[in-house]
Amino acid sequence: LPEERKRIEDAGGKVEDPVFEGATARLLIPMSNGIDVFGLAMSRSLGDHDGAAYGLIAEPTTDVFDLKTFDAKNREYMVVAVTDGLVD
């Protein structure tokens, strides 16, 4: 998402664009040797302190829906909670 890329780049991080269709972008995090980098296929993660310096955050993206606004007659609804990595 553009706002994720902007947050990462504003923090001094770099995003590698997907190398082929269907692939995901990667947050590039320098390794301690100063030469190599590793790519993380997410921009939000719990407990990844190395990535925090490059724009990786733990705050989730959430949406709130008022279920009362849905037409419940003759329909069933289900709530699905997913996380990045499960649905990629």
NUBA-927880 format. One line per 2 residues: number of its first residue (from 1); their letters; for each residue y, x, z of N, C-alpha, C. Coordinates in steps of 0.2 Angstrom, whole numbers, always signed. Each point is the difference from the previous one (the first is absolute). Layout:
NUM) A) Y:X:Z:Y:X:Z:Y:X:Z  ... .
//
This chain:
1) LP) -6:+4:+0:+6:-4:+0:+6:+4:+0  +5:-2:-4:+6:+4:+0:+4:+2:+7 .
3) EE) -1:-5:+5:+3:+1:+6:-4:+5:+4  -6:+1:-1:-4:+5:+3:+1:+7:-2 .
5) RK) +1:+0:-7:+1:+7:-3:+7:+2:+3  +5:-5:+0:+7:+2:+2:+0:+3:+7 .
7) RI) -4:-4:+5:+0:+3:+7:-3:+7:+0  -6:+1:-4:-3:+6:+1:+5:+6:-3 .
9) ED) +3:-2:-6:+4:+5:-3:+6:+2:+4  +3:-6:+3:+6:+1:+5:-2:+5:+6 .
11) AG) -6:+0:+2:-3:+4:+6:-1:+7:-3  +0:+1:-6:-1:+7:-3:-7:+0:-2 .
13) GK) -4:-5:+0:-7:+0:-3:+0:-1:-8  -6:+2:-2:-1:-1:-8:-5:-5:-1 .
15) VE) +0:-4:-5:-5:-4:-3:-2:+2:-6  -7:+1:-1:-3:+1:-6:-2:-6:-4 .
17) DP) +3:-1:-6:-2:-6:-4:-8:+0:-1  -2:-6:-1:-8:+0:-2:-1:+3:-7 .
19) VF) -5:+4:+0:-2:+4:-6:-3:-4:-6  -3:-6:+2:-3:-5:-5:+1:-7:+2 .
21) EG) -1:-4:-4:+1:-7:+1:-5:-3:+5  +2:-3:+5:-5:-2:+5:+0:+4:+7 .
23) AT) +3:+6:-1:+0:+5:+6:+6:-2:+4  +1:+3:+6:+5:-2:+4:+5:+7:+1 .
25) AR) +6:-2:+1:+5:+6:+2:-3:+3:+6  +2:+7:+1:-1:+3:+6:+6:+3:+4 .
27) LL) +0:+0:+6:+5:+3:+4:-3:+7:+1  +4:+5:-2:-2:+7:+0:+3:+3:+7 .
29) IP) -5:+3:+3:+2:+3:+7:-2:+7:+0  +5:+5:+1:-2:+7:+0:-5:+2:+5 .
31) MS) -4:+4:-1:-5:+3:+5:+4:+6:+4  -3:+1:+6:+3:+5:+4:+0:+7:-3 .
33) NG) -4:+2:-5:+1:+6:-4:+6:+1:-4  +3:-6:-1:+7:+1:-4:-2:+0:-8 .
35) ID) -6:+0:-2:-1:+1:-7:-3:-7:-3  -5:-2:+4:-4:-6:-3:+3:-6:+3 .
37) VF) -1:-6:-4:+2:-7:+3:-6:-4:-1  +0:-5:+4:-6:-5:-1:+4:-7:-1 .
39) GL) -3:-4:-4:+2:-7:-2:-3:-5:+4  +4:-4:+3:-2:-6:+4:+2:-6:-4 .
41) AM) -5:-4:-1:+0:-6:-4:+3:-6:+4  +5:+1:+4:+3:-5:+4:+7:+2:+2 .
43) SR) +4:-5:+2:+7:+2:+3:+1:-2:+7  -6:-3:+2:+0:-2:+7:-6:+1:+4 .
45) SL) +0:+3:+6:-6:+2:+3:+1:+1:+7  -5:-2:+4:+0:+1:+7:-2:+6:+3 .
47) GD) +4:+4:+3:-3:+6:+3:+1:+6:-4  +3:+0:-6:+0:+6:-4:+7:+3:+1 .
49) HD) +0:+5:+5:+6:+3:+2:+2:+5:-6  -4:+3:-4:+2:+5:-5:+4:-4:-5 .
51) GA) -2:-6:-2:+4:-3:-5:+6:-3:+2  +1:-1:+7:+6:-3:+2:+7:+3:-2 .
53) AY) -1:+7:-1:+6:+4:-2:+2:-1:-7  -5:-3:-4:+1:-1:-7:+1:-8:-2 .
55) GL) +1:-4:+5:+2:-7:-1:-6:-5:+1  -6:+3:+2:-5:-4:+2:+1:-4:+7 .
57) IA) -1:-7:+0:+2:-3:+6:-6:-5:+2  +0:-2:+6:-5:-4:+3:+1:-8:+0 .
59) EP) +7:-1:-1:+2:-7:+0:-3:-4:-6  -4:-6:+2:-3:-3:-6:+5:-5:-3 .
61) TT) -2:-2:-6:+3:-5:-4:-3:-7:+1  +4:-4:+2:-3:-7:+2:+4:-6:-3 .
63) DV) -4:-5:-1:+3:-6:-2:-2:-6:+4  +5:-4:+1:-2:-6:+5:+1:-6:-4 .
65) FD) -5:-5:+0:+0:-6:-4:-1:-6:+6  +4:-5:-2:+0:-6:+5:-6:-4:-3 .
67) LK) -6:+0:+3:-5:-4:-3:+1:-8:+0  +5:-2:+3:+2:-7:+0:+2:-2:-7 .
69) TF) +3:+5:-4:+3:-2:-6:-5:-1:-6  -6:+2:+2:-6:-1:-5:-3:-7:+0 .
71) DA) -1:-2:-6:-4:-7:+0:-7:+1:+2  -1:-3:+6:-7:+1:+3:-5:-6:-2 .
73) KN) +2:-5:-4:-4:-5:-2:-5:+3:-6  -6:-2:+1:-5:+2:-5:+0:+8:-2 .
75) RE) +2:+4:+5:+1:+7:-2:-2:+4:+7  -3:+6:-1:-2:+4:+5:+4:+7:-1 .
77) YM) +2:+2:+5:+4:+7:-1:-3:+5:+5  +0:+6:-2:-2:+5:+4:+5:+6:+1 .
79) VV) +0:+3:+5:+4:+6:+1:-4:+6:-1  +3:+5:-4:-3:+6:-1:+4:+6:+2 .
81) AV) -2:+4:+4:+4:+6:+2:-3:+6:-3  +4:+4:-4:-3:+6:-3:+5:+6:+2 .
83) TD) -3:+6:-2:+4:+6:+1:-1:+4:-6  +5:+5:+0:+0:+4:-6:-6:+5:+1 .
85) GL) -4:+1:-6:-6:+3:+1:-6:-4:-1  +1:-6:+2:-5:-5:-1:+1:-4:-6 .
87) VD) +6:-1:-2:+2:-3:-6:+5:+5:-3  -2:+3:-5:+3:+6:-3:+1:-1:-7 .
//
